[in-house]
Amino acid sequence: MVFKTPPGVYAPQDDTWLLTEALLREDITADTTVLDVGTGSGTLALAAADRGAARVTAIDVSPLAVGATWLRARLKGLPVRVLQGDLLTPVADRRFDLILANPPYVPVPGRPIRRGRGLAWRAGTDGRAVLDRICRDAPPLLRPGGVLLLVHSGLSGPDRTLEQLTGAGLRATVSDRRTIPFGPVLREQAPWLEAQGLIAPGETKEELVVIRAERRT
Ligand SMILES: C[S@@+](CC[C@H](N)C(=O)[O-])C[C@H]1O[C@@H](n2cnc3c(N)ncnc32)[C@H](O)[C@@H]1O
């Protein structure tokens, strides 16, 4: 049966695929515990389970995303536990070997939202409302030697991500970069981004980065 991402759930796109490529380079065994935070359609969680991780947890605040991921995992017979909740809160007492995150990161006017259109991308005026929380809350959940893979736009402060994760004691580097044309969201935001000086006049491309941060043993 072919699974189609339901309306209201983030359909996998360039950021999903860039993070999937990074994920597939990691050493995943049946002992690897994986967390996918902000799972959306569950693409990353399913890729980790398909790669052999026996214990994969996927979290999303959206009930629609939770339902879609649960159904997709069942249809594929993959061992993914799906939880509804706010970022890392539902797993605050657990530890992981690999944490994956493709969170909302687009700088937009106004405050981040908790439901409705834009939940997947709206991230406050600097794009960091969710990123800053992940940089603060994910490092303590990594086992020694554990890895956080985080994808976001070059417009949302990769240097701040590196600084915060390094400050938390992780070895953090940009592992992947890809320049892509603006999608519908950035095209819509372009006049505001230009007015903020976040993009040059007439800019039509953004760079995506994957940040890989490893907890020392
Ligand atoms: C950019 S989408 C990424 C979806 C998927 N991981 C992928 O790569 O295709 C971000 C996801 O984060 C979820 N999200 C937004 N805020 C959240 C929060 N506070 N806690 C958990 N999930 C959240 C959204 O519902 C959305 O599914």
The ligand as an SDF file (V2000), in Angstrom:
LIG
                    3D

 27 29  0  0  0  0  0  0  0  0999 V2000
   10.0060   20.8280    9.3270 C   0  0  0  0  0  0  0  0  0  0  0  0
    8.8540   19.6400    9.9210 S   0  0  0  0  0  0  0  0  0  0  0  0
    9.8760   18.1800    9.8020 C   0  0  0  0  0  0  0  0  0  0  0  0
    9.0910   16.8910    9.6990 C   0  0  0  0  0  0  0  0  0  0  0  0
    9.9600   15.6480    9.4760 C   0  0  0  0  0  0  0  0  0  0  0  0
   10.8720   15.4150   10.5810 N   0  0  0  0  0  0  0  0  0  0  0  0
   10.7470   15.7360    8.1970 C   0  0  0  0  0  0  0  0  0  0  0  0
   11.9800   15.8640    8.2660 O   0  0  0  0  0  0  0  0  0  0  0  0
   10.1270   15.6950    7.1170 O   0  0  0  0  0  0  0  0  0  0  0  0
    8.8440   20.0260   11.6790 C   0  0  0  0  0  0  0  0  0  0  0  0
    7.9260   19.1450   12.5280 C   0  0  0  0  0  0  0  0  0  0  0  0
    8.0530   19.5790   13.9000 O   0  0  0  0  0  0  0  0  0  0  0  0
    6.7930   19.5080   14.5240 C   0  0  0  0  0  0  0  0  0  0  0  0
    6.8130   20.4170   15.6820 N   0  0  0  0  0  0  0  0  0  0  0  0
    6.7180   21.7720   15.6990 C   0  0  0  0  0  0  0  0  0  0  0  0
    6.8090   22.2450   16.9620 N   0  0  0  0  0  0  0  0  0  0  0  0
    6.9560   21.1480   17.7620 C   0  0  0  0  0  0  0  0  0  0  0  0
    7.0910   20.9650   19.1760 C   0  0  0  0  0  0  0  0  0  0  0  0
    7.1010   22.0010   20.0160 N   0  0  0  0  0  0  0  0  0  0  0  0
    7.2060   19.7020   19.6500 N   0  0  0  0  0  0  0  0  0  0  0  0
    7.1980   18.6240   18.8030 C   0  0  0  0  0  0  0  0  0  0  0  0
    7.0690   18.7360   17.4680 N   0  0  0  0  0  0  0  0  0  0  0  0
    6.9610   19.9800   16.9470 C   0  0  0  0  0  0  0  0  0  0  0  0
    5.8070   19.8970   13.4390 C   0  0  0  0  0  0  0  0  0  0  0  0
    4.5020   19.4420   13.7190 O   0  0  0  0  0  0  0  0  0  0  0  0
    6.4410   19.2200   12.2060 C   0  0  0  0  0  0  0  0  0  0  0  0
    5.9170   17.9310   12.0290 O   0  0  0  0  0  0  0  0  0  0  0  0
  1  2  1  0
  2  3  1  0
  2 10  1  0
  3  4  1  0
  4  5  1  0
  5  6  1  0
  5  7  1  0
  7  8  2  0
  7  9  1  0
 10 11  1  0
 11 12  1  0
 11 26  1  0
 12 13  1  0
 13 14  1  0
 13 24  1  0
 14 15  1  0
 14 23  1  0
 15 16  2  0
 16 17  1  0
 17 18  1  0
 17 23  2  0
 18 19  1  0
 18 20  2  0
 20 21  1  0
 21 22  2  0
 22 23  1  0
 24 25  1  0
 24 26  1  0
 26 27  1  0
M  CHG  2   2   1   9  -1
M  END
$$$$
